[in-house]
Amino acid sequence: MMKSKNIITPLLLIAMVIGITIFPLLFNKNAEFGGADGKAKEMVTEVQPEYEPWFEPLWEPPSGEIESMLFSLQAAIGAGIIGYGLGYLKGRNKPKDHTHA
């Protein structure tokens, strides 16, 4: 009885994540999903049209796909570091089992 409850929760969570991901794509087909950087630039230009940026990027990715890939890679590395840290903290507090040879 306990095993079936343990498998239902992760499956339900996975289904919810898939639903949250697919829902906007299905019901908002002609929408533009832009990033926050573009919106911020538009707002600054609207509020103060004579604004000049302080500096330019050192390197611009050749395409939006590469920029998205680099952003995803950055997020994955960050998630890995956070996951490792949380696992380390959780494992540090567990008593060690020295019964195995």
N, C-alpha and C positions, 0 to 999 in steps of 0.2 A: 504494500500500500504506500509506503513512504517513497519507494523508488519512482512510482508514477508521478508523484507530486514534484519530485526533484527534476524530472525531465520536462514537465509542462511549463514551468516558469521560464527556463532559458528559451524554449521554443516560442513562447508567447512574446518574450522580449525581442527575439530575432524578427518575428513577424511584425511587431510594432515598428522596429527600425526600418525594415523594408517598406512598410506602408508609409512612414513619414518621408522616406526618400522618394518614393515613386509618386505619391499624391500630388505634389506641386507640378511634376513633369506631365502628368496626365490631364490635370484640370486647368493648367495655365500654359497651354502649348505655345502661344505666341509671346510669352513674357521674356524679357531680357533679365538674366540673372547676373547682374554686375556686382563687382566687389565694392567694398566700403571705400577704398582709395579713390575710385572714380567719383563716387557721390560726394566725398569730402572736398575734392578738387572743384567740383561744380558749385558747391555751397560757398567755398571761399571766393571763387570768381564772381559769384552772384553778389555776395556781401561787399567785397572790395575788389573791383575790376582791375585796379592798377597794381595788385599784389604781384611781387616777383619772388619766385622760390629762392631760398638761400643757397641751394646747391643742386647739382644734377646727379643722377645715379652714376656710379662708377661703371656699371655694366648693365645693359638691357638685354633680357633674354630675347632670342630671335623670334619667338612666336608665343602666343598665348598658351599653347599646349605645354611648352617647356616651362613657362612661368607657373602653370598649374601643377606640373609634375614636381617642380622644386618646392612649391608650397606644401604639397602633400608629403614629400619626403621630410620636410622640416617638421610637419605635424607628427609623422610616424616616429621620427627620432625623439621628439619631445615626449610622446606617449610612451615610448620604450623606456626613457629615463625615469619618468614618473612611475611607471609600472614596476621597474626594477627597485626604485626607492621604497615604494609601498611594500613590495614583497620582502625586501631586506628588513624593513622595520617589523613586519609581521613575523618573519622567520627568526628574528633576533630574540623575540620574547618567548618562543616555543622552547620547552625543555628538550635537550638532546637525548636521543635514544641510542644508548651504546650497547644494546643487547645483541646486535648483529656482529658477526666476526669479520 
